[in-house]
Amino acid sequence: MTSTAHQDPPTARRRETRSRLLDAAIEVFAEAGVQSASVEQICARAGFSRGAFYSNFTSKEQLFLALLEREFDRRIDDVEATIAELTPALQQHHGSIDAEQAAGYIARFIAAEQGDAHWIILEHEFALLAMRDPEIAPGYLALLERATAGLAALVETAIAAAGRRFTLPADRTTELINAMCEHAARVSALQGAPGGAGHPRGIAALPHEIGELLFAVTEPIEAGDATPVP
């Protein structure tokens, strides 16, 4: 047996290096701001050289997009897992789910997806950076569109499991939900309370607000309709 049997494959080492650089970037961006943070600061926080950075990313801007992609993918995976967990309970309602029950399920999604204050701040910095930099904007917009499409498909799956269907395009409704979540997160971050307690438009109010929206833009699937649950 050779010594290489005890070594990680290069691809595994590369993934670990990349992940550590992304984790370090979140911390440095949160402390110094996205534009003020330097490659050197990120490397020092991760414990790597500049060479390790540039073997994984061509620039700080590429790292910024990779960080967003990782976060969006994580959120979609988390939502998909939560839907899979809740689908049996949703199907038991057979289209008779009420607003209070819907708010309870939505609260489960929000609890799983609620980010910390640092990430809320970073998301707004990322958006400003993309709006100011025409070279970053196309990649940022493509990520947003892909994330919205992925979430829309999952939301449609959950709605169908509850015996309802959209009367508007699912992606349009998902954009509205995203806007509501961003506003609530911003209010909660400004208030200094992650849960938004004490503010009528903070994160704590989201389950009922999103539930009201979903009931306004969906309808029950009538018996005999050939609309399968995805």
PLY file of the C-alpha trace (Angstrom):
ply
format ascii 1.0
element vertex 230
property float x
property float y
property float z
element edge 229
property int vertex1
property int vertex2
end_header
0.00 0.00 0.00
1.41 3.39 -0.97
1.32 6.52 1.12
-1.14 8.11 -1.30
-3.83 5.84 0.13
-3.86 8.06 3.21
-4.10 11.33 1.25
-7.26 13.08 0.18
-7.82 13.17 -3.58
-6.76 16.53 -5.08
-10.37 17.33 -5.93
-11.38 16.86 -2.29
-8.52 19.11 -1.11
-9.49 21.70 -3.68
-13.12 21.65 -2.54
-12.02 22.07 1.07
-9.73 24.98 0.18
-12.48 26.65 -1.82
-15.00 26.15 1.00
-12.64 27.61 3.61
-11.97 30.64 1.42
-15.70 31.21 1.00
-16.30 30.84 4.75
-13.49 33.31 5.45
-14.88 35.75 2.90
-18.23 35.85 4.71
-16.49 36.83 7.95
-14.21 39.42 6.32
-16.98 40.92 4.19
-19.18 41.23 7.29
-16.42 43.00 9.23
-14.87 45.22 6.55
-17.56 45.50 3.90
-17.50 43.87 0.50
-15.67 46.64 -1.33
-13.14 47.34 1.43
-12.23 43.69 2.05
-9.01 42.60 0.36
-7.87 39.28 -1.05
-5.04 39.34 1.49
-7.49 39.65 4.40
-9.56 36.74 3.10
-6.46 34.57 2.63
-5.16 35.39 6.10
-8.50 34.53 7.69
-8.64 31.21 5.81
-4.98 30.40 6.51
-3.98 30.24 2.84
-1.65 32.08 0.51
-2.64 34.33 -2.38
-1.63 31.48 -4.65
-4.29 29.25 -3.10
-6.84 32.00 -3.65
-6.00 32.54 -7.31
-5.92 28.83 -8.03
-9.62 28.80 -7.10
-10.87 32.26 -8.06
-9.72 34.70 -10.72
-10.78 37.70 -8.64
-12.61 38.85 -5.54
-15.62 39.44 -7.77
-15.65 35.80 -8.91
-15.48 34.72 -5.27
-18.43 37.03 -4.56
-20.53 35.26 -7.21
-19.40 31.82 -6.02
-20.42 32.75 -2.48
-23.87 33.78 -3.63
-24.26 30.63 -5.71
-23.37 28.45 -2.72
-25.86 30.26 -0.50
-28.67 30.13 -3.05
-28.05 26.42 -3.66
-28.06 25.76 0.09
-31.37 27.55 0.48
-32.98 25.62 -2.35
-31.71 22.35 -0.89
-33.09 23.30 2.54
-36.49 24.24 1.11
-36.62 21.00 -0.87
-35.83 18.98 2.25
-38.48 20.82 4.27
-41.10 20.24 1.56
-40.27 16.54 1.47
-40.69 16.41 5.25
-44.01 18.28 5.24
-45.61 16.80 2.11
-47.38 13.89 3.92
-48.99 16.33 6.37
-49.95 18.75 3.58
-51.59 15.98 1.57
-53.82 15.07 4.51
-55.65 18.39 4.12
-56.99 17.44 0.65
-57.34 21.09 -0.30
-59.11 22.07 2.92
-56.11 23.76 4.53
-57.01 27.04 6.25
-54.99 30.23 6.72
-53.92 29.41 10.28
-52.69 25.96 9.28
-50.87 27.42 6.28
-49.14 29.98 8.52
-47.92 27.14 10.73
-46.32 25.35 7.79
-44.82 28.57 6.44
-43.29 29.26 9.86
-41.42 25.95 9.53
-39.86 27.12 6.26
-38.92 30.50 7.69
-37.34 28.92 10.78
-35.20 26.73 8.53
-34.19 29.62 6.26
-33.77 32.51 8.66
-30.26 33.88 8.23
-28.15 35.81 10.71
-27.80 39.57 10.68
-24.39 39.40 9.00
-25.74 37.57 5.98
-28.72 39.94 5.70
-26.31 42.88 5.56
-24.07 41.11 3.05
-26.97 40.34 0.72
-27.77 44.03 0.47
-24.11 44.91 -0.06
-23.89 42.29 -2.80
-26.94 43.76 -4.55
-25.48 47.27 -4.41
-22.13 46.03 -5.73
-23.81 44.28 -8.66
-25.89 47.37 -9.49
-22.76 49.53 -9.51
-20.51 47.16 -11.47
-21.68 46.29 -15.02
-19.21 43.40 -15.15
-20.74 41.70 -12.11
-24.37 42.52 -12.88
-25.02 39.82 -15.54
-23.68 37.01 -13.35
-25.57 38.29 -10.32
-28.82 38.58 -12.29
-28.39 35.07 -13.72
-27.98 33.67 -10.21
-31.10 35.48 -9.01
-33.14 34.19 -11.93
-31.93 30.62 -11.43
-32.65 30.75 -7.70
-36.13 32.20 -8.29
-36.96 29.51 -10.85
-35.77 26.76 -8.50
-37.74 28.13 -5.57
-40.85 28.68 -7.70
-40.89 25.02 -8.72
-40.58 23.95 -5.08
-43.29 26.35 -3.89
-45.60 25.02 -6.61
-44.89 21.49 -5.39
-45.83 22.44 -1.81
-48.99 24.23 -2.96
-50.07 21.21 -5.01
-49.41 18.90 -2.06
-51.86 21.02 -0.05
-54.50 20.57 -2.76
-54.25 24.03 -4.29
-52.84 25.56 -7.47
-51.64 28.98 -8.53
-53.86 31.39 -10.43
-50.75 33.45 -11.26
-47.41 32.22 -12.60
-45.49 30.60 -9.74
-42.30 32.55 -10.49
-44.15 35.87 -10.20
-45.56 34.86 -6.82
-42.13 33.67 -5.68
-40.69 37.08 -6.53
-43.37 38.67 -4.33
-42.56 36.28 -1.48
-38.84 37.04 -1.84
-39.56 40.77 -1.68
-41.64 40.29 1.47
-38.88 38.23 3.08
-36.20 40.78 2.17
-38.25 43.63 3.62
-38.95 41.73 6.84
-35.29 40.74 7.19
-34.24 44.36 6.67
-36.69 45.59 9.31
-35.53 42.93 11.77
-31.85 43.69 11.13
-32.40 47.41 11.69
-34.31 46.61 14.84
-31.52 44.34 16.03
-33.88 41.42 16.62
-33.43 38.41 14.29
-36.98 37.27 14.98
-38.46 40.70 14.42
-40.34 40.53 17.73
-42.15 43.74 18.52
-42.40 44.97 14.93
-45.56 44.27 12.91
-43.62 43.89 9.64
-40.62 41.91 10.90
-39.81 38.27 10.30
-42.21 37.13 13.02
-45.13 38.45 10.95
-44.10 36.66 7.74
-45.99 33.35 8.17
-49.39 35.06 8.26
-48.49 37.64 5.60
-47.20 35.01 3.16
-50.19 32.81 3.96
-52.56 35.66 3.07
-50.73 36.17 -0.22
-50.81 32.48 -1.11
-54.53 32.21 -0.44
-55.08 35.27 -2.66
-53.15 33.80 -5.62
-54.16 30.13 -5.38
-57.38 28.14 -5.61
-58.44 24.66 -4.50
-57.92 21.82 -6.94
-61.40 20.50 -7.53
-62.12 16.77 -7.39
-61.60 15.22 -10.80
-59.04 17.77 -11.95
-56.07 16.04 -13.52
-53.48 18.02 -11.62
-50.97 15.59 -10.10
-48.83 16.43 -7.13
-45.27 16.88 -8.50
0 1
1 2
2 3
3 4
4 5
5 6
6 7
7 8
8 9
9 10
10 11
11 12
12 13
13 14
14 15
15 16
16 17
17 18
18 19
19 20
20 21
21 22
22 23
23 24
24 25
25 26
26 27
27 28
28 29
29 30
30 31
31 32
32 33
33 34
34 35
35 36
36 37
37 38
38 39
39 40
40 41
41 42
42 43
43 44
44 45
45 46
46 47
47 48
48 49
49 50
50 51
51 52
52 53
53 54
54 55
55 56
56 57
57 58
58 59
59 60
60 61
61 62
62 63
63 64
64 65
65 66
66 67
67 68
68 69
69 70
70 71
71 72
72 73
73 74
74 75
75 76
76 77
77 78
78 79
79 80
80 81
81 82
82 83
83 84
84 85
85 86
86 87
87 88
88 89
89 90
90 91
91 92
92 93
93 94
94 95
95 96
96 97
97 98
98 99
99 100
100 101
101 102
102 103
103 104
104 105
105 106
106 107
107 108
108 109
109 110
110 111
111 112
112 113
113 114
114 115
115 116
116 117
117 118
118 119
119 120
120 121
121 122
122 123
123 124
124 125
125 126
126 127
127 128
128 129
129 130
130 131
131 132
132 133
133 134
134 135
135 136
136 137
137 138
138 139
139 140
140 141
141 142
142 143
143 144
144 145
145 146
146 147
147 148
148 149
149 150
150 151
151 152
152 153
153 154
154 155
155 156
156 157
157 158
158 159
159 160
160 161
161 162
162 163
163 164
164 165
165 166
166 167
167 168
168 169
169 170
170 171
171 172
172 173
173 174
174 175
175 176
176 177
177 178
178 179
179 180
180 181
181 182
182 183
183 184
184 185
185 186
186 187
187 188
188 189
189 190
190 191
191 192
192 193
193 194
194 195
195 196
196 197
197 198
198 199
199 200
200 201
201 202
202 203
203 204
204 205
205 206
206 207
207 208
208 209
209 210
210 211
211 212
212 213
213 214
214 215
215 216
216 217
217 218
218 219
219 220
220 221
221 222
222 223
223 224
224 225
225 226
226 227
227 228
228 229
